[in-house]
Each structure stands twice: as C-alpha cells, then as structure tokens.
Amino acid sequence: MKNIGWFKYERKTQYTRPRLKHQQRLLSGWAVIVGYIMLLIFSGSVYAQRAQTQPETQAAKNKVNVDLRAWVDDSSNDVPTFSVYQQVILYVDVGTSRWFTGGTRIGAVEVPDLIAKQRNQLATNYTERHSGQTWSRQRWEITLYPQVAKNFVIPPIAVNVQVSAPDGTNVTTTLYTQPIRFKAVLPSGEIKQDRPWFSASQVGVTQQWLQSNQAADNHSSEERHLRVGDAITRTITIVADNSLSILLPDVMTQLEHSEQFQAYPEPNTFTDTQTRGEYRSSRKEQVVYILQQGGEVSFPNLELQWWNTDKQQLERIEIEGAQYHVKHTLKSFLRAYAHLFLIVFAMLVFVMIGIVVTRRYYSSHPKPNWLVLRKLIKQGKWGTARAFIYSQLRRETKNLQIAQWHIDRQVQSEHRVRDDDVSRFLDGEENASIFTRLSNAIQYSKNRKVRLAGLKVPEALPQLKNPAQFKSQGDNKTPSK
C-alpha cells in the first residue's frame, strides 16, 4: 500500500513541477514588461521635470538671483476694492542681481468679465540696492477693467526672463506670480442702468456741427440757408483719462430717425494713448442727418453720466442740441401739408354742397328773416325794411306798435339792444345796426317763450296755491263717528 501510495505521490509530483516552472516564467515576463513601462513613465516624468526646472537650476548653478513681485494696489487692504469699469493697474516687477540680456515676456491674463490690455509696451527700468548688491529691475503695467460687480482672482502669470550669468552666458528662466485678488462693486445707487455709463478720472466732451451747403469762407449767409435734402453732420468727441475707448458709451444712439430727418451714423473712431504714465482714451462719433421736412428742425440735448474715480461721485454732462430753419421745396411742401390740403378740399366740397342744398331748399320755402332784412338794407329799401320789421313784430309778438312792445331785459342784454333804439327807429333813422338789433330781439323773444313753455312744470298740488281756502275747507269738515 505504501508503495502504491508513494508511486501515486511520485507521479503527482512529477506531473506538477513542470507546470509550476511555466507559471513562474509567465510571471517573470509580465514583471519585466510592467517594470519596463514604469521605467519609461518615470524616466519621461523625470526628463520633463528636468526640462522644466533646468533654467532655474542653471540660474542657481551660475549663482544668478531672480525674483518676481506682482500687485494691483499699494494699499494695505488684503482685497482691494474698485469700481466697475474703473481702470485697475496690475504691476509686474521682476529683478535680478545681474542684468537683463533679452526681452521679458509676460503671459496673457484671461479672466471672465475682465478686460486686460497691456497699453504700455515698454517697461520702467530702474535699480535698487538689496543686501549690499545692486539689482536691475523692470516694472511692467497691465491695465484691467472689470465689467461686473464681483470678486476677481487672477491666476498665476508666467514671466519669462533672460539674464546674464557670472561666466558670461545667458540664462533663461520662467517665474510665476502669486494669485492676485481684488473686488469690483457698483459705485453708486444713483446710476441709471438703462443709460450707458463709465468710470474715469477726468472727462471732456466737444461737439461740432457742419452743414452740407455751408460755404468754405462762411461769408455768404444766403448759402447757409438749409433746404429739404441737405445734410447736417454732428460730431461728438469724448476724451477720458484712465479709461478705455471701447468702454466709452455711444451717446448719439439716443437720437434715432424722426419725421424731420434720417440719421446715418459713420463708423466710430477709437484712440488709446499713453503719455508719461497717463492713459488717455477718446471716442469720436459722427452722424449725418438728411433733412426730410421744412420748418423748424430741432436736435434735443443729450446726457452723459460717468463715475469720477478721483472725487468718488457720479457726474453728468449735458451735450447741447441745436435748432435749424429749413426751407421747403415744392415737393416737400406738398408732401408736408398734404393732409392739410385734403382737409381744406373736403371742407370746400361740403360748403359747396351746403350752398347748393340751401338754395334748393329756400327756392320752395320762405327765406329766414335775417336774410330778407339784410337784402333789403343792402338794396337801400328802408321803407320796405321798416314795414318788414312791423310785420315781424305783429307776427311774433301780436303787437301792432313797436312803442308798445316790452323788451325783456335778458333779450336786450344778449342782443345789445340800446334803450334809444326804439325811439330812433320811430324817428325814421336809417341805421342798419338798429334794424338788425330790433329784428333779432323780436325773433329771440318768440323762441324764448317757446322754450320756457316747453320747460314749464305742471303744479302737483294746485290747492296749495291758496292756503286760506284750504284751511276754510278743512274747518267745514265734520269728524266722522
């Protein structure tokens, strides 16, 4: 039994030993492959690290000191605060214990809602003593303009410099600034958000008007008379210190087309300059107005609001408008007053129709009293006119004599009948005004009586008109049992 067991064990051992060797060879192969890959990765990272740090290592090897400083404000505040649209200067100061042998390159500043512009392409070079050594320094300026109110963080900026080593070689190194933080806020609650505004330390506005028919010598006043179709060019120039030209508002967009003129804006002109550390920007706007109507053409005043960063207050500038007198051409005159011509023509047509209808009506109906009397007076028939007034008096008031006619005071006042008009009429005076006043008073007296009769209210209790009678009737009544 043992032999058999040993035999079986021996056979099993002989069967599994080659298999273990094969597995060991596989594991060794995989280990070699993984080690080779890790070696490549490690060597690549080491090579990249050496390539990145070699300039610095070379500078340190050559005993060249280089430092870098960056800030946005000289104040001691941890987070400086500025106004929206205010010019913020980012200072980048790099120095070396030797001297610079090549151009310094500063990386771009890319932050959302922040405009960064290197307006000054030259650095300020100076020297300073540090630990007994003379350092050469360069100070660069980058202007920043925040567009919204929020906290801004400027990430590290790469600064590439080339300096001289003690052995005479040139050493290139790349330094990075620390993250820089500042805050932008809305400076005042009085700012009207529906109107454009900007921030600056000082602002000046100039305006110029030019007529298309204006003579070069400006001596002939006749040539300066504007007519429909002529053009007026309005030019407004805004100059601001410590601002950016693209931030200056377009003020003439407030004045659009109207019935009096058509506006055609020209391309705006932007200028940004730097002189002795002072930044100045300007925006030039020009609009050509083609006159469409004659008469008085008015260009209203324009308003410009801006935040004064020096005085820390909101200021407004009013740009004065202008007024011109424009002469009509025949075509513009007809076009301008076409609606008035239509109204007058329609009125004339209605008047003519009214005259025709009136003539036809009075051809078969009696004419009005005032028309008959006016015609008799105009023809000089004073006797007939006098008889007409008597007939009118008899017909309207039932009186045969005008001396017995009582003129109502209200009628006399409304028709301006004088107290002596009746006596002058009876004396035979031939006066058209007297005849007209008496005729109108007679006619109005009849109309007034008709109106009063129509407005008369019937008595509700006529027995109350005689209280004594009502009392006597009440006393005669006997009470019922």
C-alpha positions as CSV (number, residue, x, y, z in Angstrom):
1,M,0.0,0.0,0.0
2,K,2.8,2.4,0.8
3,N,4.5,1.6,-2.4
4,I,1.4,2.3,-4.3
5,G,0.8,5.5,-2.3
6,W,4.4,6.5,-2.9
7,F,4.1,5.8,-6.5
8,K,1.0,7.8,-6.8
9,Y,2.6,10.7,-4.9
10,E,5.7,10.4,-7.0
11,R,3.7,10.5,-10.2
12,K,1.8,13.6,-9.0
13,T,5.0,15.4,-8.1
14,Q,6.5,14.7,-11.5
15,Y,3.3,16.0,-13.2
16,T,3.0,19.3,-11.4
17,R,6.7,20.5,-11.3
18,P,6.9,21.5,-15.0
19,R,3.6,23.4,-14.6
20,L,5.0,25.5,-11.8
21,K,8.0,26.4,-13.7
22,H,5.8,27.6,-16.7
23,Q,3.8,29.8,-14.4
24,Q,7.0,31.3,-12.9
25,R,8.3,32.1,-16.3
26,L,5.0,33.9,-17.2
27,L,5.0,35.9,-14.1
28,S,8.6,36.9,-14.6
29,G,7.8,38.0,-18.2
30,W,4.9,40.2,-17.1
31,A,7.0,41.7,-14.3
32,V,9.7,42.6,-16.8
33,I,7.1,44.3,-19.1
34,V,5.4,46.3,-16.3
35,G,8.8,47.3,-14.9
36,Y,9.9,48.5,-18.4
37,I,6.7,50.6,-18.8
38,M,7.0,52.2,-15.4
39,L,10.7,52.9,-16.1
40,L,9.6,54.7,-19.3
41,I,7.0,56.7,-17.5
42,F,9.3,57.6,-14.6
43,S,12.1,58.5,-17.0
44,G,9.7,60.7,-19.0
45,S,8.5,62.5,-15.9
46,V,12.0,62.9,-14.7
47,Y,13.0,64.3,-18.1
48,A,10.0,66.6,-18.2
49,Q,10.8,67.8,-14.7
50,R,14.4,68.4,-15.6
51,A,13.4,70.3,-18.7
52,Q,11.1,72.5,-16.7
53,T,13.5,73.2,-13.9
54,Q,16.7,73.3,-15.9
55,P,16.7,77.1,-16.4
56,E,16.2,77.7,-12.7
57,T,18.8,75.1,-12.0
58,Q,21.1,76.7,-14.5
59,A,20.5,80.1,-12.9
60,A,21.2,78.7,-9.4
61,K,24.2,76.9,-10.8
62,N,25.6,80.2,-12.2
63,K,24.7,82.0,-8.9
64,V,22.2,84.4,-10.5
65,N,19.4,85.7,-8.3
66,V,16.0,86.4,-9.9
67,D,12.8,87.4,-8.1
68,L,9.3,88.4,-9.1
69,R,6.6,90.6,-7.5
70,A,3.0,91.4,-8.6
71,W,0.2,93.6,-7.1
72,V,-2.8,95.7,-8.1
73,D,-2.8,98.3,-5.3
74,D,-0.4,100.0,-2.9
75,S,-2.9,100.0,-0.1
76,S,-2.6,97.7,2.9
77,N,-6.0,96.1,2.3
78,D,-6.0,92.3,1.8
79,V,-8.6,92.5,-1.0
80,P,-8.5,95.9,-2.8
81,T,-11.9,97.3,-3.9
82,F,-12.5,99.2,-7.2
83,S,-15.5,100.4,-9.1
84,V,-17.0,98.6,-12.1
85,Y,-15.3,99.9,-15.3
86,Q,-12.6,101.5,-13.3
87,Q,-9.0,101.2,-14.5
88,V,-7.0,98.8,-12.3
89,I,-3.3,98.6,-12.9
90,L,-1.6,95.3,-12.4
91,Y,2.1,95.8,-11.7
92,V,4.6,93.0,-12.5
93,D,8.0,93.7,-11.1
94,V,11.0,91.4,-12.0
95,G,14.5,91.9,-10.8
96,T,18.0,90.2,-11.0
97,S,21.3,90.7,-9.3
98,R,22.9,90.8,-12.7
99,W,21.3,92.4,-15.7
100,F,18.8,91.5,-18.4
101,T,20.1,90.2,-21.7
102,G,16.8,89.6,-23.5
103,G,13.2,90.7,-23.8
104,T,10.9,89.8,-21.0
105,R,7.7,88.0,-21.9
106,I,4.6,88.2,-19.7
107,G,1.8,85.6,-20.1
108,A,-1.7,86.7,-21.0
109,V,-4.3,87.5,-18.4
110,E,-7.5,85.7,-19.1
111,V,-10.3,86.1,-16.6
112,P,-14.1,86.1,-17.3
113,D,-15.7,89.6,-17.2
114,L,-12.3,91.3,-17.1
115,I,-10.7,93.2,-19.9
116,A,-6.9,93.1,-19.7
117,K,-4.8,95.2,-22.0
118,Q,-1.0,96.0,-21.9
119,R,-1.3,99.6,-23.2
120,N,2.3,100.5,-22.3
121,Q,4.6,98.2,-24.4
122,L,7.8,99.4,-22.6
123,A,8.8,98.6,-19.1
124,T,10.2,101.0,-16.5
125,N,13.8,100.2,-15.8
126,Y,15.5,101.1,-12.6
127,T,18.0,99.8,-10.0
128,E,17.9,99.3,-6.3
129,R,20.3,98.2,-3.5
130,H,19.5,95.0,-1.8
131,S,21.8,93.3,0.8
132,G,24.7,95.3,-0.5
133,Q,24.1,94.3,-4.1
134,T,22.8,96.4,-7.0
135,W,19.7,94.8,-8.6
136,S,18.4,95.6,-12.0
137,R,14.6,95.7,-12.1
138,Q,11.8,96.0,-14.7
139,R,8.3,97.1,-13.9
140,W,5.5,96.3,-16.3
141,E,2.0,97.6,-16.2
142,I,-1.2,95.7,-17.4
143,T,-4.5,97.7,-17.3
144,L,-7.5,95.8,-16.1
145,Y,-11.2,96.9,-16.5
146,P,-13.8,94.9,-14.5
147,Q,-17.1,94.6,-16.3
148,V,-19.4,93.3,-13.5
149,A,-19.5,93.6,-9.7
150,K,-17.9,90.5,-8.2
151,N,-14.7,89.1,-6.7
152,F,-11.9,88.6,-9.2
153,V,-9.0,86.2,-8.9
154,I,-6.1,86.5,-11.4
155,P,-4.3,83.1,-11.7
156,P,-0.5,82.8,-11.7
157,I,1.0,84.6,-14.7
158,A,4.1,83.2,-16.4
159,V,7.0,85.6,-16.7
160,N,9.9,84.5,-19.0
161,V,13.2,86.5,-18.5
162,Q,16.7,86.2,-19.8
163,V,19.6,87.3,-17.6
164,S,23.4,87.3,-17.6
165,A,25.4,84.8,-15.6
166,P,28.8,85.5,-14.0
167,D,30.5,83.3,-16.5
168,G,29.2,85.4,-19.4
169,T,26.5,83.0,-20.5
170,N,22.8,83.9,-20.9
171,V,20.4,82.1,-18.6
172,T,16.6,81.9,-19.3
173,T,14.1,81.2,-16.5
174,T,10.4,81.2,-16.1
175,L,8.8,82.6,-12.9
176,Y,5.1,82.6,-11.9
177,T,3.3,85.3,-9.9
178,Q,1.1,84.5,-6.9
179,P,-2.7,84.6,-7.4
180,I,-4.0,88.2,-7.1
181,R,-7.4,89.0,-5.7
182,F,-9.5,92.2,-5.9
183,K,-13.1,93.2,-5.8
184,A,-15.3,95.3,-8.1
185,V,-18.5,97.0,-6.9
186,L,-21.2,99.2,-8.3
187,P,-20.1,102.7,-7.1
188,S,-23.5,104.4,-6.6
189,G,-27.2,103.6,-6.4
190,E,-28.0,106.8,-8.5
191,I,-26.5,105.2,-11.6
192,K,-29.3,104.7,-14.2
193,Q,-28.8,101.2,-15.6
194,D,-31.0,102.0,-18.6
195,R,-28.4,104.5,-19.8
196,P,-24.7,103.7,-20.5
197,W,-22.0,105.0,-18.1
198,F,-18.3,104.5,-17.5
199,S,-15.6,105.3,-14.9
200,A,-12.7,107.8,-15.4
201,S,-10.7,110.3,-13.5
202,Q,-11.4,113.2,-15.9
203,V,-13.8,113.6,-18.9
204,G,-14.0,116.2,-21.6
205,V,-16.7,116.5,-24.4
206,T,-16.5,118.5,-27.6
207,Q,-19.2,118.9,-30.3
208,Q,-19.1,120.2,-33.9
209,W,-21.9,120.9,-36.4
210,L,-21.3,121.1,-40.1
211,Q,-23.8,121.9,-42.9
212,S,-23.5,120.3,-46.3
213,N,-24.3,123.6,-48.1
214,Q,-22.0,125.7,-45.9
215,A,-19.5,127.8,-47.9
216,A,-15.9,127.4,-47.2
217,D,-15.4,131.1,-46.4
218,N,-18.7,131.3,-44.3
219,H,-19.3,134.9,-45.5
220,S,-22.5,134.4,-47.6
221,S,-25.5,134.0,-45.3
222,E,-27.7,133.0,-48.3
223,E,-25.7,129.9,-49.0
224,R,-26.1,128.7,-45.4
225,H,-29.9,128.5,-45.7
226,L,-30.9,124.9,-45.4
227,R,-33.4,123.2,-47.7
228,V,-35.0,119.8,-47.7
229,G,-32.5,117.3,-48.8
230,D,-29.5,119.0,-47.3
231,A,-27.3,117.3,-44.7
232,I,-26.2,118.2,-41.2
233,T,-23.2,116.4,-39.7
234,R,-22.9,116.2,-36.0
235,T,-19.6,115.2,-34.4
236,I,-19.2,114.4,-30.7
237,T,-15.8,113.5,-29.2
238,I,-15.4,112.1,-25.7
239,V,-11.9,112.2,-24.1
240,A,-11.4,110.4,-20.8
241,D,-8.4,109.8,-18.6
242,N,-7.7,106.4,-17.1
243,S,-10.4,104.6,-19.1
244,L,-10.6,102.5,-22.3
245,S,-12.0,103.8,-25.6
246,I,-14.3,100.8,-26.1
247,L,-15.9,101.4,-22.7
248,L,-16.9,105.0,-23.6
249,P,-20.7,105.0,-24.4
250,D,-22.3,105.8,-27.8
251,V,-24.4,108.8,-26.8
252,M,-25.9,109.6,-30.2
253,T,-27.8,106.3,-30.4
254,Q,-30.4,108.1,-28.2
255,L,-31.4,110.1,-31.2
256,E,-32.9,107.9,-33.9
257,H,-34.9,108.6,-37.1
258,S,-37.8,111.0,-37.0
259,E,-40.2,112.6,-39.4
260,Q,-37.9,115.6,-39.7
261,F,-34.6,113.8,-40.6
262,Q,-33.0,110.5,-41.3
263,A,-29.9,109.5,-39.3
264,Y,-26.9,107.8,-40.9
265,P,-24.1,107.1,-38.4
266,E,-20.5,106.9,-39.5
267,P,-18.0,104.3,-38.1
268,N,-16.7,105.4,-34.7
269,T,-13.1,106.2,-34.2
270,F,-11.3,104.8,-31.1
271,T,-8.0,106.1,-29.8
272,D,-5.9,104.9,-26.8
273,T,-2.7,106.7,-25.9
274,Q,-0.2,106.7,-23.1
275,T,2.0,109.7,-22.2
276,R,4.3,109.9,-19.2
277,G,2.4,107.3,-17.3
278,E,-1.0,108.9,-18.0
279,Y,-3.5,106.8,-20.0
280,R,-6.0,108.7,-22.2
281,S,-8.8,107.4,-24.4
282,S,-11.1,109.0,-26.9
283,R,-14.2,108.0,-28.8
284,K,-15.3,110.1,-31.9
285,E,-18.9,109.7,-33.1
286,Q,-20.3,111.2,-36.3
287,V,-23.8,111.1,-37.6
288,V,-25.1,112.6,-40.8
289,Y,-28.7,113.8,-40.7
290,I,-30.6,114.2,-44.0
291,L,-33.4,116.8,-43.7
292,Q,-36.8,115.5,-44.7
293,Q,-39.1,118.3,-43.8
294,G,-39.1,122.1,-43.9
295,G,-39.7,124.4,-41.0
296,E,-38.0,124.3,-37.6
297,V,-35.9,121.2,-37.1
298,S,-34.7,120.6,-33.5
299,F,-32.0,118.3,-32.2
300,P,-32.5,117.7,-28.5
301,N,-29.9,117.8,-25.8
302,L,-28.0,114.6,-24.9
303,E,-26.9,113.4,-21.5
304,L,-23.7,111.5,-20.5
305,Q,-23.2,110.1,-17.0
306,W,-19.9,108.9,-15.6
307,W,-18.3,108.0,-12.3
308,N,-15.4,110.2,-11.2
309,T,-12.8,107.9,-9.6
310,D,-10.9,110.9,-8.2
311,K,-13.8,112.6,-6.4
312,Q,-15.8,109.4,-5.9
313,Q,-19.0,110.9,-7.1
314,L,-21.4,110.5,-10.0
315,E,-21.3,113.3,-12.6
316,R,-23.4,114.2,-15.6
317,I,-22.6,116.1,-18.8
318,E,-25.3,117.6,-20.9
319,I,-24.5,118.0,-24.6
320,E,-26.4,120.9,-26.0
321,G,-28.6,120.4,-29.0
322,A,-29.3,122.7,-31.9
323,Q,-32.2,124.2,-33.9
324,Y,-32.3,125.0,-37.6
325,H,-34.8,126.5,-40.0
326,V,-35.2,124.5,-43.2
327,K,-36.8,125.9,-46.4
328,H,-39.3,123.8,-48.3
329,T,-39.0,122.7,-51.9
330,L,-42.2,122.3,-53.9
331,K,-42.2,118.6,-53.5
332,S,-41.5,118.7,-49.7
333,F,-44.1,121.4,-49.3
334,L,-46.8,119.3,-50.9
335,R,-45.8,116.3,-49.0
336,A,-45.6,118.1,-45.7
337,Y,-49.0,119.7,-46.0
338,A,-50.8,117.0,-48.0
339,H,-53.1,116.2,-45.1
340,L,-54.0,119.9,-44.6
341,F,-54.8,120.3,-48.3
342,L,-57.1,117.3,-48.1
343,I,-58.9,118.7,-45.1
344,V,-59.4,122.1,-46.9
345,F,-60.5,120.5,-50.1
346,A,-63.1,118.4,-48.2
347,M,-64.3,121.5,-46.3
348,L,-64.7,123.3,-49.6
349,V,-66.7,120.4,-51.1
350,F,-69.0,120.3,-48.1
351,V,-69.5,124.1,-48.2
352,M,-70.4,124.0,-51.9
353,I,-72.8,121.1,-51.3
354,G,-74.3,123.1,-48.4
355,I,-74.8,126.2,-50.6
356,V,-76.5,124.1,-53.3
357,V,-78.8,122.4,-50.9
358,T,-79.7,125.7,-49.2
359,R,-80.5,127.3,-52.5
360,R,-82.8,124.4,-53.5
361,Y,-84.4,124.4,-50.1
362,Y,-85.2,128.2,-50.0
363,S,-86.4,128.1,-53.6
364,S,-89.5,126.4,-52.3
365,H,-89.6,127.6,-48.7
366,P,-89.7,131.1,-47.1
367,K,-86.3,132.7,-46.5
368,P,-85.1,133.5,-43.0
369,N,-85.9,136.9,-41.6
370,W,-82.3,138.0,-41.2
371,L,-81.5,137.2,-44.8
372,V,-84.6,139.1,-46.1
373,L,-83.8,142.1,-43.9
374,R,-80.1,142.1,-44.9
375,K,-81.0,142.0,-48.6
376,L,-83.5,145.0,-48.2
377,I,-80.9,147.1,-46.3
378,K,-78.3,146.3,-48.8
379,Q,-80.6,147.4,-51.6
380,G,-81.4,150.6,-49.8
381,K,-85.1,149.9,-49.4
382,W,-85.5,151.3,-45.9
383,G,-89.3,151.7,-46.1
384,T,-89.8,148.1,-47.1
385,A,-87.3,147.1,-44.3
386,R,-89.3,149.1,-41.8
387,A,-92.6,147.5,-42.9
388,F,-90.9,144.1,-42.7
389,I,-90.0,144.7,-39.0
390,Y,-93.6,145.8,-38.2
391,S,-94.9,142.7,-39.9
392,Q,-92.4,140.6,-37.9
393,L,-93.5,142.3,-34.7
394,R,-97.2,141.7,-35.4
395,R,-96.5,138.0,-36.3
396,E,-94.2,137.2,-33.5
397,T,-95.5,139.3,-30.5
398,K,-99.1,140.2,-31.6
399,N,-98.3,143.9,-31.1
400,L,-99.2,146.4,-33.7
401,Q,-97.0,149.2,-32.5
402,I,-93.3,148.9,-31.7
403,A,-93.6,151.5,-28.9
404,Q,-96.0,149.2,-27.0
405,W,-93.6,146.2,-27.3
406,H,-91.9,145.4,-24.0
407,I,-88.3,144.2,-24.5
408,D,-87.2,141.6,-22.0
409,R,-84.0,142.6,-20.1
410,Q,-82.3,139.3,-20.9
411,V,-83.1,139.7,-24.6
412,Q,-82.0,143.3,-24.5
413,S,-78.7,142.3,-22.9
414,E,-77.9,139.4,-25.2
415,H,-78.6,141.3,-28.4
416,R,-77.2,144.6,-27.2
417,V,-80.4,146.5,-27.8
418,R,-80.0,150.0,-26.6
419,D,-82.6,152.0,-24.7
420,D,-82.9,154.6,-27.5
421,D,-83.1,152.1,-30.4
422,V,-86.9,152.1,-30.4
423,S,-87.1,155.9,-30.3
424,R,-84.5,156.3,-33.1
425,F,-86.4,153.7,-35.1
426,L,-89.7,155.7,-34.7
427,D,-87.9,158.9,-35.6
428,G,-87.2,157.4,-39.0
429,E,-83.4,157.0,-38.6
430,E,-82.0,154.7,-41.3
431,N,-79.4,152.7,-39.5
432,A,-78.6,149.1,-40.4
433,S,-77.4,148.2,-36.8
434,I,-80.7,149.4,-35.2
435,F,-82.8,147.5,-37.7
436,T,-80.7,144.3,-37.2
437,R,-80.8,144.5,-33.4
438,L,-84.6,145.0,-33.2
439,S,-85.2,142.2,-35.7
440,N,-83.0,139.8,-33.7
441,A,-84.7,140.8,-30.4
442,I,-88.2,140.2,-31.8
443,Q,-87.2,136.8,-33.2
444,Y,-85.4,135.8,-30.0
445,S,-88.4,136.8,-27.8
446,K,-90.6,134.3,-29.6
447,N,-88.0,131.5,-29.3
448,R,-87.5,132.2,-25.6
449,K,-91.3,132.0,-24.9
450,V,-91.5,128.7,-26.7
451,R,-88.6,127.3,-24.7
452,L,-90.0,128.5,-21.4
453,A,-93.4,127.0,-22.2
454,G,-91.8,123.6,-23.0
455,L,-89.8,123.7,-19.7
456,K,-92.8,124.7,-17.6
457,V,-93.6,122.0,-14.9
458,P,-97.3,121.4,-14.0
459,E,-98.3,122.0,-10.4
460,A,-98.6,118.9,-8.4
461,L,-100.9,120.3,-5.7
462,P,-102.8,123.3,-7.1
463,Q,-104.9,123.6,-3.9
464,L,-101.7,124.7,-2.0
465,K,-101.7,127.9,-4.1
466,N,-104.4,129.4,-1.7
467,P,-103.7,128.2,1.9
468,A,-106.6,130.2,3.3
469,Q,-109.1,128.4,1.1
470,F,-107.6,125.1,2.0
471,K,-108.0,126.0,5.7
472,S,-111.6,127.1,5.4
473,Q,-112.4,123.8,3.6
474,G,-110.8,121.9,6.4
475,D,-112.8,123.6,9.1
476,N,-116.1,122.9,7.4
477,K,-115.5,119.1,7.6
478,T,-117.2,117.3,10.4
479,P,-115.5,114.4,12.0
480,S,-117.0,111.0,11.4
481,K,-118.2,109.0,14.3
